């Protein structure tokens, strides 16, 4: 893969992180429930951090570090995508965020599978693992909020 193709892939990934940042920020501004506002404000800041991290990786591929995969409980896959609304309950807000992280994991896994170079495969595997870590964290929060009797 030449430098232009490499940069184009990272530009696409950065664009998706900016999109996620904007989405979470707008939801946090419109949500009426204070817990939902807080969760989405935190998520928006995390996505901004992802964008900055990807920009560093794009500019210096040597900065890509190994990220271990988190356990995948597949809670997001078993949960329906709730409709976005200003009156969302906290569990629905977390479910929506879980689904977004699931999509990010799938995006990076697809890039990993299509990459030819071992370094690029490893980079996308690590990025998928990063998103899987966020999904894992959200799934834990979802179970605590949605099923408090389990704790």
C-alpha positions as CSV (number, residue, x, y, z in Angstrom):
1,X,0.0,0.0,0.0
2,X,1.5,3.3,-0.9
3,X,1.5,6.4,1.3
4,X,-1.5,8.0,-0.4
5,X,-3.7,4.9,0.2
6,X,-2.4,4.6,3.8
7,X,-3.3,8.3,4.4
8,X,-6.7,7.9,2.8
9,X,-7.6,5.0,5.1
10,X,-6.6,7.0,8.1
11,X,-8.4,10.0,6.8
12,X,-11.6,7.9,6.5
13,X,-11.1,6.6,10.1
14,X,-10.5,10.1,11.4
15,X,-13.6,11.3,9.6
16,X,-15.6,8.6,11.4
17,X,-14.3,9.7,14.8
18,X,-15.2,13.3,14.0
19,X,-18.7,12.1,13.0
20,X,-19.0,10.2,16.3
21,X,-17.8,13.2,18.3
22,X,-20.4,15.4,16.6
23,X,-23.1,12.9,17.2
24,X,-22.4,12.4,20.9
25,X,-21.9,16.1,21.4
26,X,-25.3,17.0,19.9
27,X,-27.0,14.3,21.8
28,X,-25.5,15.6,25.1
29,X,-26.7,19.1,24.3
30,X,-30.2,17.9,23.5
31,X,-30.8,15.3,26.1
32,X,-33.1,16.2,29.0
33,X,-31.9,13.5,31.4
34,X,-28.8,14.7,33.3
35,X,-27.2,11.2,33.3
36,X,-27.7,10.9,29.5
37,X,-26.2,14.3,29.1
38,X,-23.1,13.3,31.1
39,X,-22.6,10.0,29.4
40,X,-22.8,11.5,25.9
41,X,-20.6,14.5,26.9
42,X,-17.9,12.0,28.1
43,X,-18.3,9.9,24.9
44,X,-17.9,13.0,22.7
45,X,-14.6,13.8,24.5
46,X,-13.4,10.2,24.1
47,X,-14.1,10.3,20.3
48,X,-12.1,13.5,20.1
49,X,-9.3,11.7,21.8
50,X,-9.6,8.9,19.2
51,X,-9.4,11.4,16.4
52,X,-6.2,12.9,17.9
53,X,-4.7,9.4,18.4
54,X,-5.5,8.5,14.8
55,X,-4.0,11.7,13.6
56,X,-0.8,10.8,15.4
57,X,-0.8,7.3,13.9
58,X,-1.3,8.7,10.4
59,X,1.6,11.1,10.8
60,X,3.9,8.6,12.5
61,X,2.9,4.9,12.0
62,X,5.6,3.9,14.5
63,X,3.4,5.4,17.3
64,X,0.8,2.6,16.8
65,X,1.0,0.5,19.9
66,X,-0.4,-2.9,20.7
67,X,-3.8,-2.8,22.2
68,X,-5.1,-6.0,23.8
69,X,-8.6,-7.2,23.0
70,X,-11.2,-6.9,25.7
71,X,-13.7,-9.6,26.3
72,X,-16.7,-9.2,24.0
73,X,-19.9,-10.0,25.9
74,X,-21.9,-9.4,22.7
75,X,-24.5,-7.4,24.7
76,X,-24.7,-4.8,21.9
77,X,-25.4,-7.5,19.3
78,X,-28.3,-8.8,21.4
79,X,-29.7,-5.3,22.0
80,X,-32.1,-3.5,19.7
81,X,-31.0,-0.1,18.5
82,X,-33.1,2.5,20.3
83,X,-34.5,5.5,18.6
84,X,-32.7,8.7,19.3
85,X,-34.7,11.2,21.3
86,X,-34.2,14.1,23.7
87,X,-36.2,12.1,26.3
88,X,-34.0,9.0,26.2
89,X,-33.6,6.9,29.3
90,X,-30.0,6.3,30.5
91,X,-30.2,2.6,29.5
92,X,-31.4,3.5,26.0
93,X,-28.6,6.1,25.6
94,X,-26.0,3.5,26.6
95,X,-27.5,1.0,24.2
96,X,-27.2,3.5,21.4
97,X,-23.6,4.2,22.3
98,X,-22.9,0.4,22.5
99,X,-24.3,0.0,19.0
100,X,-22.1,2.8,17.7
101,X,-19.0,1.2,19.2
102,X,-20.0,-2.1,17.7
103,X,-20.1,-0.5,14.3
104,X,-16.7,1.0,14.9
105,X,-15.3,-2.5,15.8
106,X,-16.8,-3.9,12.6
107,X,-15.4,-1.1,10.5
108,X,-11.8,-1.6,11.8
109,X,-12.1,-5.4,11.5
110,X,-13.2,-5.0,7.8
111,X,-10.2,-2.8,7.2
112,X,-7.9,-5.3,8.9
113,X,-9.3,-8.2,6.8
114,X,-8.8,-6.2,3.5
115,X,-5.3,-4.9,4.4
116,X,-2.4,-6.7,2.6
117,X,0.6,-5.4,4.6
118,X,1.2,-7.0,8.0
119,X,1.8,-3.6,9.6
120,X,-1.5,-2.2,8.4
121,X,-3.3,-5.4,9.5
122,X,-1.8,-5.0,12.9
123,X,-2.7,-1.3,13.1
124,X,-6.4,-1.9,12.2
125,X,-6.5,-4.9,14.6
126,X,-5.3,-2.6,17.4
127,X,-7.8,0.1,16.5
128,X,-10.6,-2.5,16.5
129,X,-9.4,-3.7,20.0
130,X,-9.5,0.0,21.2
131,X,-13.1,0.3,20.1
132,X,-13.8,-3.2,21.6
133,X,-12.6,-1.8,24.9
134,X,-15.0,1.0,24.7
135,X,-17.8,-1.3,23.7
136,X,-16.9,-3.6,26.7
137,X,-17.0,-0.7,29.1
138,X,-20.4,0.5,27.8
139,X,-21.8,-3.1,27.9
140,X,-20.8,-3.2,31.6
141,X,-22.6,0.1,32.3
142,X,-25.6,-1.0,30.3
143,X,-25.9,-4.2,32.3
144,X,-25.6,-2.2,35.6
145,X,-28.2,0.3,34.5
146,X,-30.5,-2.0,32.6
147,X,-30.3,-5.0,34.9
148,X,-29.4,-3.8,38.4
149,X,-30.8,-7.0,39.9
150,X,-27.8,-8.8,38.4
151,X,-25.5,-7.0,40.8
